[in-house]
Amino acid sequence: MDQKDKPCKQDAGAFQPVIDRNRCEGKADCVTVCPYQVFTVGTLPVEQRSGLSFLGRIKGRAHRWQQAFTPNAEACHACGLCVKACPESAITLVRTAVA
């Protein structure tokens, strides 16, 4: 497959997905659409919950603290499929620092 046929045009690691913890409801749409297995869904650790907004804490409780995580963020190719798929608009792609 040549470059024009690939949905993801960036090299791995040039961008990284950032998840807005106040918006994410752990619905896993990002997990489903990502061709590079960047995302997982798990329980937001207790120590990270206190930094949430009031609405973020309500959403967290309502969804049993399930949220998306990016354990394989360095594999991101910035195709944007996760951004489009997220029903809460909780994902943005941020350019990583170049060494």
N, C-alpha and C positions, 0 to 999 in steps of 0.2 A: 504494500500500500504506500503510495507516495504522499508527500506532505499535504497536497491539496485535498486528498480524500479523508484526512484525519480531522475529526471534530475539534481536537485540541491542538492549537498551533504553537504553544510555548514549550520550551524545554522544561523538564521536571525541575521544580525548585525555584523557578523564576518568580512565581507568585505563590501565596499561601492563603488558604481559606481562613477567615476569622469569623467566629460565631458570636453573635450578640446574645449573651446569656439571659438578658431580660426578655428576649423575643422567642428563643428556641423552645419548642414544645415536644421535642423528641419524636416526631412523627416518622422519621427515617426515610423521607423522600430522597435526601442527599445520599444516603447509603445505597439506595436502589439505583440511582442514575449514574453514580461516579464510576467511570471505567477503570480507575486506578486504585480502588479500595482505600481511599483517603479517610473515609468516615466510618465511625461506629456509633452506636447509641448505648448510653449507659447512665448510671445514676450520678447526678451532680454531687460532688463531695460536700459534706456539711460545712467545711471551712470556706467554701466558695459561695455559699448561700447568703451569708450576711452582707455581701457586697451588692446584692440585687436590689433593684428598686422595689417599692411596695407592690406594684403590678407584677413585676418579675417574680416576687415571692408567692403571690397568689397563683400565677400560672404554674410555678414550680410545684406547689402543693397539689394543684388540680391534676397535674400530669405525673404525679408520684416522682418528681425530680428527674424524670428521664430527659436527657438532652443529647445532642450530637457532640462528638469529640473527633479530633483529627490526629490520631496516632501515627498516621502515615502522610503527614502534611507535605513532606519533602517530595512525594510522588506526584503532587498536583501539577497538572499541565495547563491550568487556567482556561479550560474550555467553557466554563460558566454554566455547565449543566446543573450543578448544585444550586447556584444562585437562582436560576429560573425555576427549579423544582421546589424550592423551599416555600411552603405556603405562608410562613410568617415573615418572609424577607429578613431572615436572621443571619444570612451568610453574605460576606463581602470578600472579594479577592484583593489582597494587598501585595504589592511588589516587595520581594525580599531584598535585603541589603546585599550588594555585590561585594565579594571579598576583594 
